[in-house]
Amino acid sequence: MKNPGLKSETWRTQIIFMLRIPITEVEKRLAVVLRKLGFSDGRAELCARLFAETTCDGVYSHGVNRFARFVAMVRNGSVDPGAEPGVVSRFGAMERWDGQRGPGNLNAQAAMGQAIALSREHSIGCVAMRNTNHWMRGGTYGWQAAEAGVIGMCWTNTMPNVPPWGGVEPAIGNNPLVVAVPRAKGPVVLDMAMSQFSYGVLESYRKRGELLPVDGGFDAEGKLTRNPGAIEESQRLLPVGFWKGSGLAVVLDMVAAMSSLGNATHAIANDPLQETGLSQMFVAIDPRGLGDAMRMEEIADAVVGSLHRSRPAEKEKTVLYPGEHTLRLRQENRRLGLPVEESVWAEIGGM
C-alpha cells in the first residue's frame, strides 16, 4: 500500500516516498533475509519482530531503517548470527554474561529476561553483559520489563561519538539509558541517549528535510545549530544537560564496563560498521515482594494524573508522560501499517 505523502529537504534536494506495510509482512520479509544470513528459524523470527516493533512504536531510526546496517555487520563478521550469550559468573541476584558478539537485540532481550527472573526470586536482579553488539532500540527492554510487571533499568555504552563537555572530538558515547515503570493503564518508559539527539535521529530529520526542534549540536564553526546535516558533518553532538549529560555518559560507561569486565567506550572502534564488543547493564526491580502492590499502582497513577493536570505550553495539547506517545503511535501503525521508505523496502527485498 503506497501513501502518496512525500517531503523535500530544505538544504538538500531529496524526495522520500513512504509506504504503509502491515507489520506481519515486514516481519516475514526481514526473517527471510535473516535466515539467509544463518539465523535459525526461531531467532530470525524474534530478531525480525524486534526490528518491526521498533518501527511500529515510532522509533524509525532504529527499526526497519537500521536493518541494512545490521545486515552489513553480520556480513563483515562484527555480528555472529549463531552466537548466544552465556553466564560467566554469578553471585546472588547478580550475574555477569558474555554476549559472544551475537545479535545485540537478541542478547539484550535474553539479559533483561534473566534480570526479571532474578527479581522474582530476590526482588532485584542484575545482569552485566560484555562483548555484545548494538541493541538497536534500548526502550525495547524497558517495555519488556514494564510489561512483565517490574521496574526496569538498562543502559549500554557505545563507540566514542560525542565530544565530552569542553572537548571538540568524540571521546564519550551517547550511552542510551532506559528507565521503565509498570502501570496497568500504560507503562511509563523513558528511553534517552546522552546526546540531545542520536545520529539515527539526526539522519531521520535530515532525510525528512526538517530542522531539529531545539539545538542538537555544533556546526563546523562551533556554533549551536538545529541543522541535522551540519551536526553530522561536524560530529559535535550536544550532550543532554551540557556538562551534566557528559558526566553521566562517563559514569554509565564505567559502571557497565567495570561490572561486566568488558570494553569501555575508548576501547570500542569508532566505526559504525565495526561497533562491537559493547558493555551493557540490565536491572529489574520487583518491590511487590514487600507487599502493597495496590498502593504502588495508586502512586504511579497519581504521578501521571499530576502531569495531565498541569497547564500545557501550547493550547489544545496535553502534557504527556514518557512512553504515552509511543502507545498512541503503536496503535496507529498497527492499524495503518508500518511507515517504511520505498527505497528501504526495495533494498531489503533485494537482499
Phi, psi and omega per residue, in radians:
M1 nan 2.184 -3.093
K2 -1.790 2.318 3.022
N3 -1.711 2.137 -3.036
P4 -1.235 -0.045 -3.112
G5 -1.077 2.443 3.107
L6 -2.645 2.823 -3.117
K7 -2.551 2.534 3.086
S8 -1.962 2.552 -3.130
E9 -1.358 2.699 -3.122
T10 -1.502 -0.487 -3.124
W11 -1.930 -0.096 3.030
R12 -2.521 2.364 -3.129
T13 -1.349 2.008 -3.130
Q14 -2.749 2.389 3.098
I15 -2.071 2.291 -3.097
I16 -1.991 2.089 3.060
F17 -1.652 2.263 -3.104
M18 -1.854 2.487 3.036
L19 -1.935 2.796 2.980
R20 -2.078 1.924 -3.056
I21 -1.984 2.250 3.074
P22 -0.948 2.444 -3.049
I23 -1.049 -0.610 3.125
T24 -1.130 -0.633 3.119
E25 -1.200 -0.677 3.094
V26 -1.085 -0.818 -3.132
E27 -1.036 -0.740 -3.119
K28 -1.120 -0.769 -3.099
R29 -1.162 -0.730 3.131
L30 -1.134 -0.703 -3.134
A31 -1.105 -0.635 3.106
V32 -1.055 -0.786 3.134
V33 -1.105 -0.761 -3.092
L34 -1.140 -0.637 3.091
R35 -1.101 -0.680 3.111
K36 -1.096 -0.462 -3.110
L37 -1.519 -0.036 3.094
G38 1.865 0.093 3.081
F39 -1.281 2.449 3.002
S40 -1.181 2.858 -3.081
D41 -0.980 -0.872 -3.086
G42 -1.111 -0.748 -3.122
R43 -1.243 -0.604 3.085
A44 -1.115 -0.764 -3.123
E45 -1.155 -0.716 3.136
L46 -1.189 -0.786 3.134
C47 -1.067 -0.757 3.116
A48 -1.097 -0.718 3.139
R49 -1.105 -0.708 -3.141
L50 -1.115 -0.697 3.074
F51 -1.124 -0.808 -3.093
A52 -1.134 -0.715 -3.124
E53 -1.169 -0.539 3.084
T54 -1.106 -0.795 3.071
T55 -1.143 -0.692 3.133
C56 -1.032 -0.614 -3.129
D57 -1.478 0.087 3.039
G58 1.572 0.085 3.103
V59 -1.637 1.260 -2.966
Y60 -1.148 -0.518 -3.094
S61 -1.169 -0.427 -3.057
H62 -2.044 0.167 3.119
G63 -1.775 -2.162 -3.091
V64 -1.025 -0.603 3.140
N65 -1.127 -0.352 -3.109
R66 -1.647 -0.128 -2.993
F67 -1.095 -0.714 -3.113
A68 -1.073 -0.687 3.107
R69 -1.154 -0.692 3.099
F70 -1.059 -0.784 3.117
V71 -1.060 -0.724 3.127
A72 -1.078 -0.635 3.140
M73 -1.275 -0.527 3.024
V74 -1.178 -0.762 -3.095
R75 -1.189 -0.558 -3.133
N76 -1.557 0.040 3.051
G77 1.580 0.001 3.121
S78 -1.212 -0.551 3.118
V79 -2.026 2.213 3.108
D80 -1.679 1.902 -3.039
P81 -1.116 -0.405 -3.106
G82 -1.701 -0.105 -3.075
A83 -1.355 2.435 3.088
E84 -2.155 2.564 -3.113
P85 -1.214 2.679 3.137
G86 -2.446 2.704 -3.140
V87 -1.333 2.288 3.075
V88 -1.687 -0.759 3.107
S89 -2.765 2.817 3.129
R90 -2.616 2.644 3.049
F91 -2.673 1.943 -3.137
G92 1.063 -2.115 -3.055
A93 -1.551 0.092 -3.077
M94 -2.126 2.431 3.078
E95 -2.280 2.605 3.031
R96 -1.952 2.240 -3.095
W97 -2.060 2.745 2.959
D98 -1.996 2.135 -3.096
G99 -1.360 -0.139 3.094
Q100 0.984 0.345 -3.105
R101 1.030 0.570 3.069
G102 -1.372 3.103 3.130
P103 -0.951 2.190 -3.010
G104 -1.071 -0.691 -3.112
N105 -1.235 -0.616 3.092
L106 -1.214 -0.725 3.091
N107 -1.051 -0.795 -3.080
A108 -1.158 -0.712 3.135
Q109 -1.120 -0.681 3.116
A110 -1.153 -0.710 -3.124
A111 -1.156 -0.769 3.103
M112 -1.155 -0.635 3.090
G113 -1.037 -0.703 3.121
Q114 -1.249 -0.650 3.070
A115 -1.057 -0.698 3.096
I116 -1.117 -0.769 3.133
A117 -1.076 -0.712 3.113
L118 -1.138 -0.623 3.141
S119 -1.194 -0.480 3.073
R120 -1.115 -0.582 -3.095
E121 -1.548 -0.684 -3.003
H122 -1.966 -0.010 -2.991
S123 1.287 -0.245 3.033
I124 -2.559 2.519 3.109
G125 -2.472 2.546 -3.094
C126 -2.498 2.334 3.031
V127 -2.190 2.138 3.041
A128 -1.822 2.127 -3.048
M129 -2.105 2.320 3.082
R130 -1.950 2.968 2.969
N131 1.014 0.719 3.129
T132 -2.018 -2.997 -3.083
N133 -2.139 3.056 -3.134
H134 -0.897 2.253 -3.074
W135 -1.524 0.117 -3.093
M136 1.152 -2.081 -3.139
R137 -1.470 2.035 3.122
G138 -1.105 -0.560 -3.119
G139 -1.041 -0.404 3.126
T140 -0.916 -0.709 -3.021
Y141 -1.481 -0.373 2.970
G142 -1.222 -0.787 3.070
W143 -1.072 -0.662 3.121
Q144 -1.019 -0.778 -3.135
A145 -1.205 -0.847 -3.091
A146 -1.081 -0.689 3.138
E147 -1.254 -0.292 3.024
A148 -1.544 -0.013 3.070
G149 1.537 0.288 3.139
V150 -2.168 2.786 3.018
I151 -1.337 2.324 -3.117
G152 -2.140 2.478 3.019
M153 -2.400 2.378 3.069
C154 -2.722 2.682 3.060
W155 -2.705 2.836 -3.132
T156 -2.406 2.647 2.925
N157 -1.592 3.018 -3.088
T158 -2.473 3.132 2.984
M159 -1.144 2.785 3.115
P160 -1.211 1.837 -3.100
N161 -2.313 0.171 3.108
V162 -2.340 2.293 3.057
P163 -1.201 2.392 3.041
P164 -1.169 2.748 -3.121
W165 -1.053 2.229 -3.090
G166 1.669 -0.113 3.137
G167 -1.971 2.932 -3.135
V168 -2.089 -0.158 -3.133
E169 -1.981 2.495 3.130
P170 -1.017 2.180 3.135
A171 -2.472 -0.215 3.071
I172 -2.131 2.867 3.130
G173 -1.642 2.851 3.033
N174 -1.427 -0.112 2.858
N175 0.555 1.240 -3.109
P176 -0.955 2.424 3.118
L177 -2.124 2.308 -3.120
V178 -2.172 2.308 3.027
V179 -2.288 2.189 -3.068
A180 -2.239 2.415 -3.125
V181 -2.159 2.200 3.138
P182 -1.249 2.556 3.121
R183 -2.825 2.277 -3.051
A184 -1.050 -0.622 -3.093
K185 -1.514 0.091 3.133
G186 2.409 2.000 -3.140
P187 -1.014 2.641 3.034
V188 -1.782 2.033 -3.029
V189 -2.284 1.995 3.064
L190 -1.708 2.195 3.128
D191 -2.286 1.843 -3.031
M192 -2.394 2.500 3.012
A193 -1.589 2.917 3.096
M194 -1.447 -0.164 2.973
S195 -1.709 2.661 -3.120
Q196 -0.990 -0.662 3.057
F197 -2.430 2.408 3.067
S198 -1.317 2.890 3.091
Y199 -1.080 -0.615 3.114
G200 -1.091 -0.702 3.114
V201 -1.222 -0.691 3.085
L202 -1.014 -0.765 3.136
E203 -1.074 -0.730 -3.136
S204 -1.086 -0.786 3.123
Y205 -1.113 -0.741 -3.132
R206 -1.085 -0.771 -3.122
K207 -1.139 -0.555 3.121
R208 -1.420 -0.131 -3.124
G209 1.263 0.577 -3.094
E210 -2.032 2.556 2.968
L211 -1.371 2.711 3.060
L212 -1.189 2.653 -3.137
P213 -1.199 -0.454 3.081
V214 -2.462 2.934 3.099
D215 -0.986 2.353 -3.094
G216 -2.124 -0.035 -3.126
G217 2.963 -2.894 -3.073
F218 -1.977 2.597 3.053
D219 -1.537 -3.030 -3.073
A220 -1.110 -0.386 3.138
E221 -1.620 0.056 3.112
G222 1.442 0.303 3.126
K223 -1.747 2.445 3.075
L224 -1.052 2.464 -3.077
T225 -2.579 2.741 3.033
R226 -1.832 0.076 3.139
N227 -1.436 1.888 -3.069
P228 -1.093 -0.628 3.135
G229 -1.117 -0.679 3.133
A230 -1.143 -0.636 3.135
I231 -1.237 -0.700 3.089
E232 -1.038 -0.703 -3.101
E233 -1.234 -0.676 -3.125
S234 -1.401 -0.400 -3.056
Q235 1.020 0.549 3.115
R236 -2.014 1.346 3.079
L237 -1.230 2.650 3.139
L238 -1.620 2.123 3.071
P239 -1.143 2.528 3.066
V240 -1.091 2.392 3.124
G241 1.154 0.327 3.104
F242 1.003 -2.001 -3.106
W243 -1.188 -0.445 -3.135
K244 -1.201 -0.795 3.101
G245 -1.139 -0.639 3.093
S246 -1.073 -0.802 3.128
G247 -1.146 -0.694 3.131
L248 -1.125 -0.683 3.102
A249 -1.037 -0.700 -3.122
V250 -1.134 -0.823 -3.073
V251 -1.268 -0.581 3.067
L252 -1.109 -0.728 3.094
D253 -1.042 -0.805 -3.101
M254 -1.116 -0.782 -3.104
V255 -1.117 -0.768 -3.131
A256 -1.142 -0.805 -3.093
A257 -1.202 -0.722 -3.121
M258 -1.224 -0.702 -3.108
S259 -1.210 -0.628 -3.108
S260 -1.624 -0.184 -2.993
L261 1.002 0.709 -3.118
G262 -1.952 -2.852 -3.120
N263 -1.313 2.431 2.894
A264 -1.563 2.937 -3.049
T265 -0.926 -0.740 -3.065
H266 -1.117 -0.304 -3.119
A267 -1.686 0.060 -3.100
I268 -1.746 2.379 -3.107
A269 -1.034 2.341 -3.136
N270 -1.533 1.091 -3.110
D271 -2.600 2.058 -3.083
P272 -0.944 -0.534 -3.120
L273 -1.552 -0.040 3.089
Q274 -2.170 0.283 -3.098
E275 -1.351 1.520 -3.085
T276 -2.387 2.975 -3.109
G277 1.312 0.616 -3.109
L278 -1.368 2.811 3.073
S279 -2.029 2.408 -3.045
Q280 -2.460 2.732 3.111
M281 -2.218 2.429 3.108
F282 -2.331 2.126 -3.102
V283 -2.221 2.341 3.061
A284 -2.211 2.385 -3.141
I285 -2.185 2.199 3.125
D286 -2.136 1.473 -3.076
P287 -1.305 0.023 -3.122
R288 -1.146 -0.362 3.082
G289 -1.103 -0.350 3.103
L290 -1.519 -0.075 3.085
G291 1.639 2.992 3.057
D292 1.072 0.920 3.098
A293 -1.109 -0.570 -3.138
M294 -1.109 -0.687 3.131
R295 -1.154 -0.646 3.098
M296 -1.051 -0.757 -3.141
E297 -1.135 -0.660 3.111
E298 -1.089 -0.699 3.130
I299 -1.125 -0.795 3.140
A300 -1.056 -0.776 -3.138
D301 -1.132 -0.635 -3.134
A302 -1.166 -0.677 3.109
V303 -1.110 -0.816 3.123
V304 -1.100 -0.721 3.129
G305 -1.055 -0.675 -3.139
S306 -1.155 -0.610 3.093
L307 -1.175 -0.784 -3.113
H308 -1.152 -0.448 3.133
R309 -1.467 -0.266 -3.100
S310 -1.227 2.573 -3.061
R311 -1.280 2.162 -3.118
P312 -1.305 2.674 3.115
A313 -1.240 -0.505 3.123
E314 -2.018 2.330 -3.131
K315 -1.081 2.637 3.110
E316 1.152 0.255 3.041
K317 -2.081 2.804 -3.136
T318 -2.105 2.491 3.033
V319 -1.211 2.218 -3.062
L320 -1.835 2.635 3.020
Y321 -1.546 2.751 -3.136
P322 -1.008 2.175 -3.137
G323 1.745 -0.255 -3.097
E324 -1.165 -0.734 3.115
H325 -1.144 -0.587 3.120
T326 -1.059 -0.748 -3.137
L327 -1.077 -0.668 3.134
R328 -1.216 -0.766 3.129
L329 -1.126 -0.655 -3.140
R330 -1.028 -0.798 3.130
Q331 -1.120 -0.762 -3.108
E332 -1.119 -0.794 -3.084
N333 -1.262 -0.504 3.047
R334 -1.234 -0.572 -3.128
R335 -1.348 -0.765 -3.031
L336 -1.646 -0.322 -3.014
G337 1.819 2.717 -3.104
L338 -1.297 2.356 3.070
P339 -1.340 2.050 -3.100
V340 -2.302 2.341 3.093
E341 -1.103 2.402 -3.106
E342 -1.006 -0.702 -3.120
S343 -1.191 -0.628 3.112
V344 -1.164 -0.760 -3.135
W345 -1.117 -0.703 3.123
A346 -1.163 -0.697 3.125
E347 -1.098 -0.740 3.132
I348 -1.141 -0.679 3.123
G349 -1.101 -0.452 3.134
G350 -1.591 0.033 -3.103
M351 -1.346 nan nan
